[in-house]
């Protein structure tokens, strides 16, 4: 019951903060600080979360720590995406001369993939890719048979498509140099350990046969 209330509170606060950022015009310095500082803050947060997990590696504690980590990261990364997008629209540095329809195509394909991942987790993991409804089983079929992180790959592809649509090399650099490393740190330092605690041998066995990022055709014996 308490964790459900924490989820509701976290979701409401996240949306309020996002709306405030969307509706406020920041100076160039503040906008840069938000777009770069948000992803940079991911590292200390996930290392603190990892330390809390390792102090008491039990399922109940993992659920509480994950709820806090997810909402902190969701708030910070959401703010950074909003401001990075606005910077890409307002600054003409490193303009890309590729046709905007290429970016739209990538966004559509990756957006469909994101929706499929959500259904994948709901049907096979009995949950969502977020603290609002943590999965109760290890999802190993469909998209998750090809890679352990189809959600992250789809999200990064969507951001690349957004940068191409905006014709902004600055946004693409931000996606690859600032945002992507933050996601990598979260996955390697925190999420892998959290899933090991919640699912034990089931997740460890899944790790041995499924690549972390680059998709690979599932083996026949899977």
C-alpha positions as CSV (number, residue, x, y, z in Angstrom):
1,X,0.0,0.0,0.0
2,X,2.8,2.5,1.0
3,X,4.8,1.8,-2.2
4,X,1.6,2.4,-4.3
5,X,1.3,5.8,-2.6
6,X,5.0,6.5,-3.2
7,X,4.5,5.7,-6.9
8,X,1.5,8.1,-7.2
9,X,3.4,10.9,-5.5
10,X,6.5,10.3,-7.6
11,X,4.5,10.3,-10.8
12,X,2.6,13.5,-9.9
13,X,5.7,15.3,-8.9
14,X,7.5,14.3,-12.0
15,X,4.8,15.6,-14.3
16,X,4.6,18.9,-12.3
17,X,8.3,19.4,-12.7
18,X,8.2,18.5,-16.4
19,X,5.4,21.0,-17.0
20,X,7.2,23.7,-15.2
21,X,10.3,23.2,-17.3
22,X,8.2,23.1,-20.5
23,X,6.4,26.3,-19.7
24,X,9.4,28.3,-18.5
25,X,11.9,30.0,-20.7
26,X,15.4,29.6,-19.3
27,X,18.6,31.5,-20.1
28,X,21.1,29.7,-22.3
29,X,23.3,28.9,-19.3
30,X,20.5,27.5,-17.3
31,X,19.2,25.5,-20.3
32,X,22.7,24.0,-20.8
33,X,23.0,23.2,-17.1
34,X,19.7,21.3,-17.2
35,X,20.4,19.4,-20.4
36,X,23.9,18.4,-19.4
37,X,23.6,18.4,-15.6
38,X,20.6,16.0,-15.5
39,X,22.4,13.1,-17.2
40,X,25.6,13.8,-15.1
41,X,23.7,13.5,-11.9
42,X,22.6,9.9,-12.9
43,X,26.0,8.5,-11.9
44,X,26.0,9.5,-8.2
45,X,22.3,8.6,-7.9
46,X,22.8,5.1,-9.3
47,X,25.9,4.4,-7.2
48,X,24.1,5.5,-4.1
49,X,21.2,3.2,-5.1
50,X,23.6,0.3,-5.7
51,X,25.1,0.8,-2.3
52,X,21.7,0.7,-0.7
53,X,20.9,-2.5,-2.6
54,X,24.1,-4.2,-1.5
55,X,23.7,-3.3,2.1
56,X,20.5,-5.4,2.3
57,X,20.0,-7.4,-1.0
58,X,16.3,-8.4,-0.4
59,X,13.4,-8.1,-2.8
60,X,11.4,-5.6,-0.6
61,X,14.3,-3.2,-0.2
62,X,15.1,-3.5,-3.9
63,X,11.5,-2.4,-4.7
64,X,11.7,0.7,-2.5
65,X,15.1,1.7,-3.7
66,X,14.2,1.2,-7.3
67,X,11.1,3.3,-6.9
68,X,13.2,6.2,-5.6
69,X,15.9,5.8,-8.3
70,X,13.5,5.5,-11.1
71,X,11.6,8.7,-10.3
72,X,14.7,10.7,-9.7
73,X,16.2,9.6,-13.0
74,X,12.9,10.0,-14.8
75,X,12.6,13.6,-13.5
76,X,16.2,14.5,-14.3
77,X,16.4,12.8,-17.7
78,X,13.0,14.1,-18.8
79,X,14.0,17.7,-17.9
80,X,17.3,17.2,-19.9
81,X,15.5,15.9,-23.0
82,X,13.1,18.9,-22.9
83,X,15.8,21.4,-22.6
84,X,18.1,19.7,-25.1
85,X,15.2,19.7,-27.6
86,X,14.6,23.4,-27.0
87,X,18.3,24.2,-27.5
88,X,18.3,22.3,-30.7
89,X,15.4,24.4,-32.0
90,X,16.9,27.7,-30.9
91,X,20.5,27.1,-31.8
92,X,21.7,26.6,-35.4
93,X,25.1,25.1,-34.5
94,X,26.2,22.1,-36.5
95,X,23.1,21.9,-38.8
96,X,22.6,18.6,-40.5
97,X,21.5,18.8,-44.2
98,X,19.8,15.4,-44.3
99,X,16.1,15.3,-45.2
100,X,13.8,15.7,-42.1
101,X,11.7,12.7,-43.3
102,X,14.6,10.4,-42.4
103,X,14.3,11.5,-38.8
104,X,10.5,11.0,-38.8
105,X,10.9,7.5,-40.2
106,X,13.3,6.6,-37.4
107,X,11.1,8.0,-34.8
108,X,8.1,6.1,-36.1
109,X,9.9,2.8,-36.2
110,X,11.5,3.3,-32.8
111,X,8.2,4.6,-31.3
112,X,6.5,1.4,-32.5
113,X,9.3,-0.6,-30.9
114,X,8.8,1.2,-27.6
115,X,5.1,0.4,-27.6
116,X,5.9,-3.3,-28.4
117,X,8.4,-3.4,-25.5
118,X,5.7,-2.2,-23.1
119,X,3.3,-4.9,-24.3
120,X,6.2,-7.4,-24.2
121,X,6.8,-6.7,-20.5
122,X,3.1,-6.6,-19.7
123,X,2.4,-10.0,-21.3
124,X,5.6,-11.8,-20.4
125,X,6.9,-10.1,-17.3
126,X,3.5,-9.1,-15.8
127,X,4.7,-5.5,-15.3
128,X,5.9,-2.3,-16.9
129,X,9.4,-1.0,-17.7
130,X,9.1,1.4,-14.7
131,X,8.7,1.4,-10.9
132,X,5.0,2.0,-11.3
133,X,4.5,-1.7,-11.9
134,X,7.7,-3.7,-11.5
135,X,7.8,-6.9,-13.5
136,X,7.1,-10.1,-11.6
137,X,8.8,-12.5,-14.0
138,X,11.9,-12.2,-16.2
139,X,10.8,-11.4,-19.7
140,X,12.8,-13.6,-22.0
141,X,10.6,-13.9,-25.1
142,X,9.9,-11.8,-28.2
143,X,12.0,-8.6,-28.2
144,X,13.7,-9.6,-25.0
145,X,15.0,-12.8,-26.6
146,X,17.1,-10.6,-28.9
147,X,18.6,-8.2,-26.4
148,X,18.2,-7.5,-22.7
149,X,17.6,-3.8,-23.2
150,X,15.2,-3.2,-26.2
151,X,13.6,-0.3,-24.3
152,X,16.8,1.6,-24.0
153,X,17.9,0.9,-27.6
154,X,14.5,2.0,-28.9
155,X,14.6,5.2,-26.8
156,X,18.1,6.1,-28.0
157,X,17.0,5.4,-31.6
158,X,14.0,7.7,-31.1
159,X,16.3,10.5,-29.8
160,X,18.6,10.0,-32.9
161,X,15.6,10.3,-35.1
162,X,14.5,13.5,-33.2
163,X,17.9,15.0,-33.8
164,X,17.8,14.2,-37.5
165,X,14.3,15.7,-37.8
166,X,15.5,18.8,-36.0
167,X,18.5,18.8,-38.3
168,X,20.6,19.4,-35.2
169,X,24.1,18.0,-35.0
170,X,24.2,19.5,-31.5
171,X,21.3,17.3,-30.4
172,X,22.9,14.2,-31.8
173,X,26.2,14.9,-30.0
174,X,24.2,15.4,-26.8
175,X,22.4,12.1,-27.3
176,X,25.6,10.1,-28.0
177,X,28.0,11.9,-25.6
178,X,25.8,13.0,-22.7
179,X,22.6,11.0,-22.6
180,X,23.7,7.5,-23.8
181,X,26.6,7.2,-21.2
182,X,24.1,8.1,-18.4
183,X,21.8,5.2,-19.5
184,X,24.8,2.9,-19.7
185,X,25.9,3.7,-16.2
186,X,22.3,3.1,-14.9
187,X,22.0,-0.3,-16.6
188,X,25.4,-1.6,-15.7
189,X,25.7,-0.2,-12.2
190,X,22.1,-0.4,-10.9
191,X,19.6,-2.2,-13.0
192,X,21.6,-5.4,-13.6
193,X,22.1,-5.8,-9.8
194,X,18.5,-5.0,-9.0
195,X,17.2,-7.6,-11.3
196,X,19.7,-10.2,-9.9
197,X,18.3,-9.5,-6.5
198,X,14.6,-9.8,-7.5
199,X,14.9,-12.7,-9.9
200,X,18.1,-14.6,-8.8
201,X,19.1,-17.5,-11.0
202,X,16.4,-16.9,-13.6
203,X,18.0,-13.5,-14.5
204,X,21.5,-14.8,-14.2
205,X,20.7,-17.6,-16.7
206,X,19.0,-15.1,-19.0
207,X,22.1,-12.9,-19.0
208,X,24.4,-15.8,-20.1
209,X,22.5,-16.3,-23.3
210,X,21.2,-12.8,-24.3
211,X,23.3,-9.9,-25.3
212,X,23.1,-6.7,-23.2
213,X,22.7,-4.3,-26.1
214,X,23.4,-5.4,-29.7
215,X,20.5,-7.6,-30.8
216,X,21.3,-11.2,-31.7
217,X,19.1,-13.8,-33.2
218,X,17.8,-16.1,-30.4
219,X,19.3,-19.6,-30.4
220,X,17.1,-22.4,-31.4
221,X,17.2,-24.1,-28.0
222,X,15.7,-21.0,-26.3
